Amino acid sequence: MKRHAAFLRGVNPMNCRMADLARAMEAAGFTGVKTVLSSGNVVFGATGTPRAIARKAEAAMQEHLGRSFLTIVRPVAALQAMLEADPYRAFRLPAGAKRVVTFLAAAPADAPELPVRSDGASMLRLEGLELYSAYVPGPKAAAFMGVIERAFGKDVTTRTWDTVRKVCAAGQAD
């Protein structure tokens, strides 16, 4: 069974306990379920397309948690390839910049021309269904998420590069 990672939008410790989320994923028939951090990252074994797996996960959350979160699924092998390719290598990032990946549920109908820079944040490159961005932490950093949503819609979820690395490692540790 192929290993996958699910990135759930809007999950935090106040609205979803990771143990409950893991049980919902197991009830969906996924194997070797592990949650990573407390922000809605889950790795597991499953068959099917990423979109079909996401719909199955969302249905299981609705049934077992009483609510569902937008779920974006990527094969762990694809995440590993992304990490190894290091799409940030081509850019000069400011000291202290945080690298983030926004996972899109579907290709945007009208993506902006990149890079786009604003208040210490940059949307750098769109490759497939992943948007690579960087920002310098500061008082205006949170506004950057609004820029991403206005450009790519709300069917997205964003993770730091370090979180993607942790998710990938957890997905391979079997």
Protein Blocks (a to p, Z undefined) as FASTA:
>chain_A
ZZdddddehiafklocfklmmmmmmmnopahiacehjeopacdddeddfklmmmmmmmmm
mmmnopacddddddfklmmmmmmnopmlmpccdehiacdddddfbdcfbdcdddddeehi
acfbdghjaccddddddfklmmmmmmmmmmnojabcdddfklmmmmmmmmmmZZ
